[in-house]
Amino acid sequence: MIKKMFLFFACAFFITSVNAQNTGSDYQTAIGLKFYPGALSVKHFIANDKAIEGLGYFWSDGFRVTGLYEFHGDINGVNGLKWYAGPGAHIGGWSSNWKDNHPGNDGGIAIGIDGVLGLDYKFTGAPINISLDWQPSFNFVGYNYFEGGWGGIGIRYTLK
């Protein structure tokens, strides 16, 4: 399923790249993948130093959709490199596979809050953006827990 979605987005990126690619050191919108645990990612700047990011995680134990509000700041001396941090929230659900492996835990829905802290780099001369971040979260509806292992490496195609 994720391979098919990736191929769809890759084809869409290629088709629109002639008119929509961004080869400067800044970008407004980027679409791609985030690795660990694996998500589709869309990031859009609403101001020079503020962005919103949507993440859709899909794996064998369920799904999770996360929205983040990120504050960005330049890192002097490196064109295209920014730090970012901010709050967010998530909603998701566990599959019957997860429920079978975790008996006694509330199953079904998962709702919680997130934070994010990371670095974002836009390559000059190519429509590519990469990021590295840590995204701790606390789930308070459904199975209650703190999760400090979310985050990862994002690779995105930048649009105007």
TANORCOR-V549977 format. One record per residue. RES is the residue in one small letter. BURIAL is + if it has 9 or more other C-alpha atoms within 8 Angstrom, else -. Layout:
# TANORCOR-V549977
<<RES	BURIAL> <RES	BURIAL>>
This chain:
# TANORCOR-V549977
<<m	-> <i	-> <k	-> <k	-> <m	-> <f	-> <l	-> <f	-> <f	+> <a	-> <c	-> <a	-> <f	+> <f	-> <i	-> <t	+> <s	-> <v	-> <n	-> <a	-> <q	+> <n	+> <t	+> <g	+> <s	+> <d	-> <y	+> <q	+> <t	+> <a	+> <i	+> <g	+> <l	+> <k	+> <f	+> <y	+> <p	+> <g	+> <a	+> <l	+> <s	+> <v	+> <k	+> <h	+> <f	+> <i	-> <a	-> <n	-> <d	-> <k	+> <a	+> <i	+> <e	+> <g	+> <l	+> <g	+> <y	+> <f	+> <w	-> <s	-> <d	+> <g	+> <f	+> <r	+> <v	+> <t	+> <g	+> <l	+> <y	+> <e	+> <f	+> <h	+> <g	-> <d	-> <i	+> <n	-> <g	-> <v	-> <n	-> <g	+> <l	+> <k	+> <w	+> <y	+> <a	+> <g	+> <p	+> <g	+> <a	+> <h	+> <i	+> <g	+> <g	+> <w	+> <s	+> <s	-> <n	+> <w	+> <k	+> <d	-> <n	-> <h	-> <p	-> <g	-> <n	-> <d	-> <g	+> <g	-> <i	+> <a	+> <i	+> <g	+> <i	+> <d	+> <g	+> <v	+> <l	+> <g	+> <l	+> <d	+> <y	+> <k	+> <f	+> <t	+> <g	-> <a	-> <p	+> <i	+> <n	+> <i	+> <s	+> <l	+> <d	+> <w	+> <q	+> <p	+> <s	+> <f	+> <n	+> <f	+> <v	+> <g	+> <y	+> <n	-> <y	-> <f	-> <e	+> <g	-> <g	-> <w	+> <g	+> <g	+> <i	+> <g	+> <i	+> <r	+> <y	+> <t	+> <l	+> <k	->>
